[in-house]
Amino acid sequence: MLIFESALFSVSQGWLTGWKVKDKTSGAITVPNAVLKSQIGLVWIQVRKTKKHLSLDSAQSEDLLFFSFAKAVRDPSGSDGKLWTSLQPDILADLIISEANKTVNDPFHKPSWW
């Protein structure tokens, strides 16, 4: 099932196939490592439900969540990969929501870790 799609990435999840990230520029499909698989489930539930009330635009928060996740899967040693592997899920959810809220007010805002 397709969960997220942007001009650069698509993120899908299947019952039997698990998480997959497709890089649209190269066509490469990458499967997240065990840490990222665990993190996405824990962070997504917080952004989508537990902390949804903190979002100015919950769809924007989820879009940023999946875009950052896709970048982390494609390059685990990059800035997004380091965030996803080093922060606790609740802290990462707060950071994503905070950065998404900034983009609601300023469409040209880029998250601080980019």
C-alpha positions in Angstrom: 0.0 0.0 0.0 1.4 3.4 -1.0 1.7 5.5 2.2 3.5 8.6 0.9 4.5 10.0 -2.5 6.5 13.1 -3.4 8.5 14.1 -6.5 11.6 12.4 -5.1 10.3 9.4 -3.1 7.5 7.0 -2.5 7.1 5.1 0.7 5.0 1.9 0.8 4.1 -0.8 3.3 2.8 -4.2 2.7 1.6 -6.9 5.1 4.0 -9.4 3.7 6.6 -7.2 2.0 7.1 -4.6 4.8 8.4 -1.1 4.3 9.9 0.0 1.0 11.3 3.3 -0.2 11.5 4.0 -3.9 13.9 6.7 -5.1 12.1 8.2 -8.1 15.2 9.7 -9.6 17.1 6.4 -9.9 14.3 3.9 -9.6 16.1 2.1 -6.7 14.0 0.5 -4.0 15.5 0.3 -0.5 14.3 -1.6 2.5 14.9 0.1 5.9 17.2 -1.6 8.4 15.7 -3.0 11.7 16.2 0.2 13.6 14.4 2.4 11.1 11.6 -0.2 10.8 11.0 0.0 14.5 11.3 3.8 14.6 8.8 4.5 11.8 6.1 2.6 13.6 6.7 4.3 16.9 7.1 7.8 15.5 4.2 7.5 13.0 1.7 6.6 15.7 2.7 9.6 17.7 2.6 12.1 14.8 -0.7 10.6 13.5 -2.6 10.1 16.8 -0.9 10.7 20.2 0.6 14.2 19.3 -1.7 15.1 16.4 -3.1 18.0 18.5 0.3 19.7 18.4 0.3 19.9 14.6 -1.0 23.0 12.9 -1.5 20.8 9.8 -1.4 17.1 10.5 -1.0 16.2 6.8 2.1 18.4 6.6 3.5 16.7 9.7 3.0 13.3 8.2 4.5 14.4 4.8 7.6 15.7 6.6 7.8 12.4 8.6 7.7 10.2 5.6 10.0 12.5 3.5 12.6 12.4 6.3 12.1 8.7 6.8 12.7 8.1 3.0 15.9 10.2 3.2 17.0 8.2 6.2 16.4 4.9 4.5 18.2 6.0 1.3 21.2 7.3 3.3 21.4 6.0 6.9 24.7 7.9 7.5 23.2 11.2 6.4 21.6 13.9 8.6 18.2 12.3 8.5 19.6 8.8 9.1 21.5 10.0 12.2 18.3 11.7 13.6 16.2 8.6 13.1 18.8 6.3 14.7 19.9 8.5 17.6 16.7 10.1 18.9 14.0 8.5 21.0 10.6 8.2 19.1 8.8 10.9 21.2 11.6 13.4 20.7 11.7 12.7 17.0 8.0 13.1 16.7 8.1 16.4 18.6 10.9 17.6 16.3 9.1 16.6 13.1 5.9 18.3 14.3 7.7 21.5 15.3 9.5 21.7 11.9 6.3 21.0 10.0 4.5 23.7 11.9 7.2 26.1 10.8 6.6 25.2 7.2 2.9 26.0 7.6 3.8 29.6 8.4 6.8 29.8 6.0 6.5 27.5 2.9 10.2 28.0 2.2 11.4 26.9 5.6 13.6 23.8 5.6 14.0 21.6 8.6 17.0 22.5 10.7 18.7 19.2 10.1 18.7 19.5 6.3 
